[in-house]
Structures are given as structure tokens and as C-alpha cells.
């Protein structure tokens, strides 16, 4: 138990430090100093400067909050769509309906997420909310497949069949039992989705979207 508690504390620290830096970074950035191009780290420039002479560490502190907020919004949106979609496909007794819901997602997964974001952004000019929507929708297929796989295993349990025999509503069966039973799986997958969203948002920002 003590070793597990230490592991939880270390994991919480690894998550909290970058999030706190992102949240309070603009307050810690300070005023912009004189520009000097020096890609190597040195006095006053922990991470060096970019090609425009701006301090890279200061840019990280200034931009971290918006990147994290957009990534969190994208991850939340992805699960808002993926959880009902995956549950519906897993709990239906009609194979054709399950195939109709899941097979198109397999096609979308074959296209890299960054390419999808770039293709849409080429025709639109998304702001932070639009970028969050793009990244979130790009994450839906993989998140839905995880939800579907976890829910399919749980839906085969006798407890789900008992709920159906008792005449429980689909909503209570899906969200009251199945979704609650796979919350650990969803929590683990959410970390992966958030990491991917951070990568996509940061890349999109770097490319000027």
C-alpha cells in the first residue's frame, strides 16, 4: 500500500507540474527582454532563443495555457461523442447496426489525425474553439473503438441480461451499469487522448492554424 501511495504521488506530481506551469505561466513569464538569436541555452535564456530572437522558455510559459485548454476541450468533446456511440454499438442486438456505426470509423482511423485537421483547416479558419472541435472530432474514432471494446465485454455479463429482463431502460443499462463498470478503462484512455490532443494542438499552433 505504501509503495502504491508513493506511485500515485509521483504520478500526480508529474501531471500537476506541467499543468500548473500552463495555468500560471503567463504570470511567471515577465516582460520581454531584448531579442538576440542564440539557439543554445545560456544566461537569461534557459532554452535558448528562436530564429526571431525571442526567448523560447518565455514563449512556452505564454502559450502553454491556451494549448492545454484547447486540448482539454477537444478531449472532452471526443468523449462526449465517442461514449454514446461506442455504447450504442456494443449494446445493440442488431449486427448490421453495430457494423454501420463502427466500420466508417475504421476508415477514418486510416487517415492520420494531423492530416484531417490540416485538410479541414485549409478550407476554414478555425479559432481556438474551432481547433478544439477539429481535434476532438479527429479523436472520436479511436476513443469510440476503445469504448466499444470495453462495453462489448461488459455487455456479455449476466448482470446486463438481468437488467434487460427486468425491463430497465437503455439509458440506465448503458450509463448506469456498463459505463460505470469501465470508468477505469476510460480514465486510462483519456490520458492517451489528452496527450494526442496536446500534440495536435501544439503542432497546429506551430503551423499557424
C-alpha positions in Angstrom: 0.0 0.0 0.0 2.8 2.4 0.9 4.6 1.7 -2.5 1.3 2.2 -4.3 0.7 5.5 -2.5 4.2 6.7 -3.5 3.5 5.7 -7.1 0.2 7.7 -7.0 2.0 10.7 -5.5 4.7 10.6 -8.2 2.1 10.3 -11.0 0.1 13.2 -9.5 3.3 15.3 -9.4 4.2 14.5 -13.0 0.8 15.6 -14.1 0.4 18.6 -11.8 3.8 20.3 -12.6 3.2 20.9 -16.3 -0.5 21.8 -15.7 0.4 24.4 -13.1 3.1 25.8 -15.4 0.5 26.1 -18.1 -2.1 27.7 -15.8 0.2 30.2 -14.2 2.8 30.5 -17.0 1.7 34.0 -18.2 2.1 35.3 -14.7 5.6 33.9 -14.5 6.8 34.9 -18.0 7.6 38.5 -17.1 8.3 41.3 -19.6 10.0 40.5 -22.9 13.7 41.2 -22.9 15.9 42.3 -25.8 16.0 39.9 -28.7 19.1 38.0 -29.5 19.4 35.0 -31.8 21.1 32.2 -29.8 19.7 28.7 -30.3 21.9 27.4 -27.4 20.8 27.8 -23.8 22.6 30.4 -21.8 22.3 33.1 -19.1 18.8 34.5 -19.2 17.6 32.0 -21.8 17.1 28.6 -20.3 16.0 27.0 -23.7 17.8 29.5 -25.9 16.0 31.7 -28.4 14.2 31.1 -31.7 15.0 32.5 -35.1 13.3 35.7 -34.2 15.4 36.3 -31.1 12.5 35.5 -28.7 13.2 33.6 -25.5 11.8 30.1 -26.0 11.1 29.5 -22.3 9.0 32.6 -22.2 7.1 31.5 -25.2 6.4 28.2 -23.6 5.1 29.9 -20.4 2.9 32.3 -22.5 1.5 29.6 -24.9 1.0 26.7 -22.5 -2.3 27.7 -21.1 -4.1 28.1 -24.4 -2.7 24.8 -25.7 -3.8 22.9 -22.6 -7.2 24.5 -22.5 -7.9 23.7 -26.2 -6.6 20.1 -25.7 -8.8 19.6 -22.7 -11.8 20.9 -24.6 -11.0 18.6 -27.5 -10.7 15.6 -25.3 -14.0 16.3 -23.5 -15.7 16.8 -26.9 -14.2 13.5 -28.2 -15.7 11.5 -25.3 -19.0 13.4 -25.5 -19.4 11.8 -28.9 -17.4 8.6 -28.5 -19.1 7.2 -25.3 -22.7 7.2 -26.6 -21.5 6.0 -30.0 -19.5 3.1 -28.5 -22.2 2.1 -26.0 -24.8 2.1 -28.7 -22.8 -0.2 -31.0 -21.8 -2.5 -28.1 -25.3 -2.9 -26.6 -27.3 -3.3 -29.8 -28.5 -6.7 -30.7 -28.6 -5.9 -34.4 -25.2 -6.8 -36.0 -25.9 -4.7 -39.1 -26.5 -1.6 -36.8 -23.2 -2.3 -35.0 -21.4 -2.6 -38.3 -23.0 0.6 -39.6 -21.7 2.5 -36.6 -18.2 1.1 -36.3 -17.0 0.4 -39.9 -16.9 4.1 -41.0 -14.8 4.9 -38.0 -12.2 2.3 -39.2 -12.0 4.2 -42.5 -11.4 7.5 -40.7 -8.7 6.0 -38.4 -6.7 5.0 -41.5 -6.2 8.8 -42.2 -3.6 10.5 -39.8 -5.3 12.9 -37.4 -3.0 15.7 -38.3 -3.8 15.3 -41.9 -7.5 15.5 -41.2 -7.0 18.7 -39.2 -4.9 20.3 -41.9 -7.4 19.4 -44.6 -10.3 21.0 -42.8 -8.2 24.0 -41.7 -7.2 24.5 -45.4 -10.8 25.5 -46.2 -11.8 27.1 -42.9 -10.0 29.5 -40.5 -10.7 27.9 -37.0 -10.1 29.9 -33.9 -9.4 28.2 -30.5 -13.0 26.8 -30.3 -12.9 25.6 -33.9 -9.5 24.0 -33.4 -10.8 22.2 -30.3 -13.7 20.9 -32.3 -11.4 19.7 -35.1 -9.0 17.9 -32.8 -11.9 16.5 -30.7 -13.7 15.0 -33.7 -10.4 13.6 -35.1 -10.0 11.7 -31.8 -13.6 10.3 -31.8 -12.9 7.1 -33.9 -10.1 5.8 -31.7 -11.9 6.7 -28.5 -15.2 5.1 -29.8 -13.3 1.9 -30.6 -11.9 1.7 -27.0 -15.4 2.4 -25.6 -17.0 -0.2 -27.9 -14.4 -2.9 -27.0 -14.7 -2.3 -23.2 -18.5 -2.1 -23.4 -18.9 -5.3 -25.5 -17.0 -7.3 -22.8 -19.2 -5.9 -20.0 -22.5 -6.3 -22.0 -21.9 -10.0 -22.1 -22.1 -10.3 -18.3 -25.2 -11.9 -16.7 -25.9 -8.6 -14.9 -26.7 -6.8 -18.2 -29.0 -9.6 -19.3 -30.7 -9.4 -15.9 -31.2 -5.7 -16.3 -32.8 -6.3 -19.7 -35.1 -9.0 -18.4 -36.2 -6.6 -15.6 -37.2 -4.0 -18.3 -34.6 -1.4 -17.3 -34.2 1.4 -19.8 -31.3 1.5 -22.2 -30.0 4.7 -20.6 -29.8 3.1 -17.1 -28.2 -0.1 -18.5 -25.7 1.7 -20.7 -24.7 4.6 -18.4 -25.8 3.3 -15.0 -24.0 0.0 -15.3 -21.9 -0.5 -18.4 -20.2 3.0 -18.4 -19.7 2.9 -14.7 -18.0 -0.5 -14.9 -15.5 0.7 -17.5 -14.6 4.0 -15.8 -11.0 2.9 -15.1 -10.6 1.9 -18.8 -11.9 5.3 -19.8 -9.7 7.1 -17.3 -6.6 5.4 -18.7 -7.6 6.0 -22.3 -8.4 9.7 -21.5 -4.7 10.2 -20.7 -3.7 8.9 -24.1 -6.3 11.0 -25.8 -5.2 14.2 -24.0 -1.6 13.5 -24.9 -2.6 13.1 -28.5 -4.7 16.3 -28.4 -1.8 18.3 -26.9 0.4 17.1 -29.7 -2.1 18.0 -32.4 -3.0 21.4 -30.9 0.7 22.3 -30.4 1.5 21.2 -34.0 -1.4 23.1 -35.4 -0.3 26.2 -33.5 3.2 25.8 -34.8 1.9 25.6 -38.3 -0.1 28.8 -37.8 -3.6 27.3 -37.8 
